[in-house]
Amino acid sequence: MGRRVLISGASGLVGQALAAALRARGDTVASLVRRAPRSPLEIPWDPRGGWLDPDHLRGFDAVVHLAGENVGAGRWTAARRAAIASSRIEGTRLLAASLCAACAEPPPFLAASATGFYGDRGEERLDEASRAGTGFLAETCVAWEAQADPLRARGGRVVHLRTSLVLAREGGALAKMLLPFRLGVGGRIGSGRQWWSWIALEDLVAIYLRSLDEPSWSGPINATAPAPVTNAHFTRALGSALRRPTIFPLPAFAARMMLGREMANELLLASARVEPRFLTEHGFAFRHPELGAALRAVLGAREVAPA
């Protein structure tokens, strides 16, 4: 018999894919929404206003928390930074407190986090035991994850999926890269020596499903492919997948002019060589462990430009 799973952020890239996979295997999926519900499987909440009726949270076998402002959707003004942080911190705090009020024994709680937790670390190899970094994203991730502490204190199982760059044709960072690369004006960013971790959307969904199904899995899990690459490597692989040259680098100063120093430094120029030690030690089988093949699979024949 299928389980009842509640998802916040179900309308996002990962949420839609995960909800479809859950339904395909027979689970019932309900979603938290910030508008008037349109079906019995929609539960209203107001994370900004701090409102969620605990009575609506009873009867779920697991909760997946994905909601949060898109970090790359706009320049990091003071207001934008506040919105990014509060959407994660306050939303998680509200959901954790409401679950504690609703359930004597909280259901498993799977919460999105990010590899931004580790900050800019150069060549250092990073796994789940590595300390937090510094900077806006790292500090936000630390506070974000800490909001689930009340569930842990109640004996609840909490998993933090520290997610890297998600490869998906439907959206996310990769979708934004496609146009300039298709036009032949893509290239490395800055020196190109900064390490980027990545994950195919199909594998990310499989990690969430396995995390739901394995009662022994808890704590931070790096949701990244086993082979992080430098930005220069990523650039060459994407150009190869699209059969386009990659001869137009984006200098660091230009990236900072476009996005602002802090946003460019943390999103594009930071180096985080994050590896999925937990997943490899627990036998997770990646469908797309190598970047070139992953890009070709994600983009598909329809996205490959003629030579």
C-alpha positions as CSV (number, residue, x, y, z in Angstrom):
1,M,0.0,0.0,0.0
2,G,1.3,3.4,-0.9
3,R,2.4,6.1,1.5
4,R,1.0,9.6,2.0
5,V,3.8,12.1,1.4
6,L,3.5,15.9,1.9
7,I,5.7,18.2,-0.2
8,S,6.4,21.9,0.1
9,G,7.7,23.5,-3.1
10,A,5.9,20.9,-5.2
11,S,5.6,23.3,-8.1
12,G,9.3,23.7,-8.5
13,L,11.7,21.8,-10.8
14,V,12.6,19.1,-8.2
15,G,9.2,19.0,-6.6
16,Q,7.4,18.3,-9.9
17,A,9.7,15.5,-10.8
18,L,9.6,14.0,-7.3
19,A,5.8,14.1,-7.1
20,A,5.5,12.4,-10.4
21,A,7.9,9.6,-9.3
22,L,6.1,9.1,-6.0
23,R,2.7,8.9,-7.8
24,A,4.1,6.5,-10.4
25,R,5.1,4.0,-7.6
26,G,1.7,4.3,-5.9
27,D,2.2,6.9,-3.2
28,T,-0.3,9.7,-2.6
29,V,1.2,13.2,-2.8
30,A,-0.2,16.3,-1.1
31,S,1.3,19.7,-1.4
32,L,1.6,22.8,0.7
33,V,0.4,25.9,-1.2
34,R,0.4,29.6,-0.6
35,R,-2.9,30.2,-2.3
36,A,-6.5,28.9,-1.8
37,P,-6.5,25.1,-2.1
38,R,-8.0,23.6,-5.2
39,S,-8.3,20.0,-4.0
40,P,-8.2,18.0,-0.8
41,L,-4.6,17.2,-1.6
42,E,-3.6,20.9,-1.2
43,I,-2.9,22.3,2.2
44,P,-2.7,26.1,2.7
45,W,0.2,27.7,4.6
46,D,1.8,31.1,4.8
47,P,5.5,30.8,5.6
48,R,6.0,34.6,5.4
49,G,3.2,35.2,7.9
50,G,4.1,32.2,10.0
51,W,0.7,30.4,9.6
52,L,0.1,26.7,9.2
53,D,-2.6,24.7,10.9
54,P,-1.0,21.7,12.6
55,D,-4.3,19.7,12.2
56,H,-3.7,19.6,8.5
57,L,-0.4,17.8,9.0
58,R,-1.7,14.6,10.7
59,G,-1.7,11.3,8.9
60,F,1.3,11.8,6.6
61,D,4.0,9.1,6.4
62,A,6.7,11.5,5.3
63,V,7.3,15.2,4.6
64,V,9.6,16.6,2.0
65,H,10.5,20.2,2.3
66,L,11.7,21.9,-0.9
67,A,10.3,25.4,-0.7
68,G,12.6,28.4,-0.9
69,E,13.3,31.5,-3.0
70,N,15.4,30.9,-6.1
71,V,18.9,32.1,-5.3
72,G,19.7,32.9,-8.9
73,A,16.4,34.7,-9.8
74,G,17.6,38.2,-9.2
75,R,20.5,40.4,-8.2
76,W,21.4,40.1,-4.5
77,T,20.1,43.3,-3.1
78,A,19.6,43.6,0.7
79,A,15.9,42.8,0.2
80,R,16.7,39.9,-2.1
81,R,19.2,38.4,0.4
82,A,16.6,38.7,3.2
83,A,14.0,37.0,1.1
84,I,16.3,34.1,0.2
85,A,17.3,33.5,3.8
86,S,13.9,34.0,5.4
87,S,12.1,31.8,2.9
88,R,14.4,28.9,4.0
89,I,14.9,29.6,7.6
90,E,11.4,30.8,8.6
91,G,9.7,28.2,6.3
92,T,11.6,25.3,7.9
93,R,11.1,26.7,11.4
94,L,7.3,26.9,10.8
95,L,7.0,23.5,9.3
96,A,9.1,21.8,12.0
97,A,7.2,23.5,14.8
98,S,3.8,22.6,13.2
99,L,4.8,19.0,12.8
100,C,5.9,18.9,16.5
101,A,2.5,20.3,17.5
102,A,0.6,17.9,15.3
103,C,2.5,14.6,15.9
104,A,3.8,12.9,19.1
105,E,6.1,11.0,16.8
106,P,7.0,13.2,13.8
107,P,7.2,11.5,10.4
108,P,10.5,11.4,8.4
109,F,11.4,14.9,7.3
110,L,13.5,15.3,4.2
111,A,14.7,18.9,3.7
112,A,16.5,20.4,0.8
113,S,19.8,22.1,1.6
114,A,22.7,23.1,-0.7
115,T,26.4,22.5,-1.3
116,G,26.7,26.2,-0.6
117,F,27.0,25.0,3.0
118,Y,30.7,24.4,2.3
119,G,31.5,27.9,0.9
120,D,34.5,28.6,-1.3
121,R,37.1,25.9,-0.5
122,G,39.5,25.7,-3.4
123,E,40.9,22.3,-4.1
124,E,39.8,20.8,-0.8
125,R,37.8,17.6,-1.1
126,L,34.6,18.0,0.8
127,D,32.2,15.4,2.2
128,E,29.4,15.4,4.8
129,A,31.9,15.5,7.7
130,S,33.5,18.7,6.4
131,R,32.9,21.9,8.4
132,A,30.7,24.7,7.1
133,G,32.2,27.5,5.1
134,T,31.8,31.2,5.3
135,G,29.7,33.7,3.3
136,F,26.0,34.3,2.7
137,L,25.1,31.0,1.3
138,A,27.0,29.0,3.9
139,E,25.6,30.9,6.8
140,T,22.1,30.6,5.3
141,C,22.5,26.8,4.9
142,V,23.7,26.4,8.5
143,A,20.7,28.3,9.9
144,W,18.4,26.6,7.5
145,E,19.4,23.1,8.6
146,A,19.3,24.0,12.3
147,Q,15.6,24.8,12.1
148,A,14.8,21.1,12.0
149,D,16.4,20.6,15.4
150,P,13.0,20.4,17.2
151,L,12.1,17.3,15.1
152,R,15.4,15.7,15.9
153,A,14.8,16.4,19.6
154,R,11.5,14.6,19.3
155,G,13.3,11.6,17.9
156,G,12.2,12.3,14.3
157,R,14.4,11.2,11.4
158,V,15.7,14.2,9.5
159,V,17.7,14.2,6.3
160,H,19.3,17.3,4.7
161,L,19.9,16.8,1.0
162,R,22.8,19.2,0.2
163,T,22.1,19.6,-3.5
164,S,24.5,20.9,-6.1
165,L,23.9,22.2,-9.6
166,V,20.9,20.2,-11.0
167,L,21.1,19.1,-14.6
168,A,17.7,19.4,-16.2
169,R,16.4,20.6,-19.5
170,E,13.2,21.8,-18.0
171,G,14.7,24.5,-15.8
172,G,17.3,25.5,-13.2
173,A,20.9,26.7,-13.9
174,L,21.5,24.5,-16.9
175,A,18.5,25.8,-18.8
176,K,19.8,29.3,-18.4
177,M,23.1,28.3,-19.9
178,L,21.7,26.7,-23.0
179,L,21.0,29.9,-25.1
180,P,24.5,31.4,-25.0
181,F,26.1,28.0,-25.5
182,R,23.8,27.2,-28.4
183,L,24.7,30.5,-30.0
184,G,28.4,29.7,-29.6
185,V,29.2,32.4,-27.2
186,G,29.6,30.2,-24.1
187,G,32.9,29.8,-22.3
188,R,34.6,29.3,-18.9
189,I,33.8,31.7,-16.1
190,G,36.8,33.4,-14.5
191,S,39.8,31.2,-14.3
192,G,37.7,28.1,-14.9
193,R,39.7,26.3,-12.2
194,Q,36.9,26.5,-9.6
195,W,35.3,23.2,-8.8
196,W,31.6,22.6,-9.5
197,S,29.6,19.7,-8.2
198,W,26.5,18.7,-10.1
199,I,23.7,16.1,-10.2
200,A,21.3,14.9,-12.9
201,L,17.7,15.5,-12.0
202,E,16.9,11.8,-12.5
203,D,19.5,10.9,-9.9
204,L,18.4,13.6,-7.5
205,V,14.9,12.2,-7.5
206,A,16.2,8.7,-7.0
207,I,18.2,10.0,-4.0
208,Y,15.0,11.5,-2.4
209,L,13.2,8.2,-3.0
210,R,15.9,6.2,-1.4
211,S,16.1,8.6,1.5
212,L,12.4,8.1,2.1
213,D,12.7,4.4,1.9
214,E,15.8,3.8,4.1
215,P,14.9,4.3,7.8
216,S,18.6,4.3,8.7
217,W,19.4,7.3,6.5
218,S,19.6,10.6,8.5
219,G,21.6,13.8,8.8
220,P,23.4,15.5,5.9
221,I,23.7,13.8,2.5
222,N,25.6,15.4,-0.4
223,A,23.2,15.0,-3.3
224,T,26.0,15.3,-5.9
225,A,27.4,13.1,-8.6
226,P,30.6,11.2,-7.7
227,A,32.7,13.2,-10.2
228,P,32.9,16.9,-9.5
229,V,34.6,18.9,-12.3
230,T,36.2,22.3,-12.8
231,N,34.2,25.0,-14.5
232,A,36.5,24.7,-17.5
233,H,35.7,21.0,-17.7
234,F,32.0,21.7,-17.4
235,T,32.2,24.3,-20.1
236,R,33.9,21.9,-22.5
237,A,31.5,19.1,-21.8
238,L,28.4,21.3,-22.4
239,G,29.9,22.7,-25.6
240,S,30.6,19.2,-26.8
241,A,27.1,18.0,-25.9
242,L,25.6,20.9,-28.0
243,R,28.3,20.7,-30.7
244,R,29.3,24.3,-30.2
245,P,32.6,26.0,-29.6
246,T,33.3,27.4,-26.1
247,I,35.8,30.2,-26.9
248,F,34.2,33.2,-25.2
249,P,35.2,33.2,-21.5
250,L,33.4,35.4,-19.0
251,P,36.1,37.2,-17.0
252,A,35.6,37.4,-13.3
253,F,35.3,41.2,-13.3
254,A,32.5,40.9,-15.9
255,A,30.6,38.4,-13.9
256,R,30.9,40.7,-10.9
257,M,29.7,43.7,-12.9
258,M,26.6,41.7,-14.1
259,L,25.6,40.1,-10.8
260,G,27.3,42.1,-8.1
261,R,30.5,41.0,-6.4
262,E,28.9,38.8,-3.7
263,M,26.5,37.0,-5.9
264,A,29.1,36.3,-8.6
265,N,31.7,35.2,-6.1
266,E,29.4,32.7,-4.4
267,L,27.4,31.4,-7.3
268,L,29.9,31.4,-10.2
269,L,33.4,31.8,-8.9
270,A,33.4,29.9,-5.7
271,S,35.1,26.5,-5.7
272,A,33.5,23.6,-3.8
273,R,34.8,20.1,-4.6
274,V,31.9,18.3,-3.0
275,E,31.7,14.5,-3.1
276,P,28.8,12.1,-2.2
277,R,30.6,10.0,0.4
278,F,27.5,8.9,2.2
279,L,25.8,7.8,-1.0
280,T,28.8,5.9,-2.2
281,E,29.3,4.2,1.1
282,H,25.7,3.1,1.2
283,G,25.7,1.7,-2.3
284,F,23.7,4.2,-4.2
285,A,23.8,3.5,-7.9
286,F,24.0,6.7,-10.0
287,R,22.4,6.5,-13.4
288,H,24.5,9.4,-14.6
289,P,27.9,9.4,-12.8
290,E,29.9,11.1,-15.6
291,L,29.3,14.6,-16.8
292,G,29.5,14.3,-20.5
293,A,27.2,11.3,-20.7
294,A,24.9,13.0,-18.2
295,L,24.6,16.2,-20.3
296,R,23.9,14.2,-23.4
297,A,21.2,12.2,-21.7
298,V,19.6,15.3,-20.1
299,L,19.7,17.4,-23.2
300,G,18.6,14.7,-25.7
301,A,18.7,14.7,-29.4
302,R,16.3,17.6,-29.6
303,E,18.7,20.0,-27.9
304,V,21.8,19.0,-29.8
305,A,22.5,21.6,-32.5
306,P,23.8,20.5,-35.9
307,A,27.5,20.4,-36.4
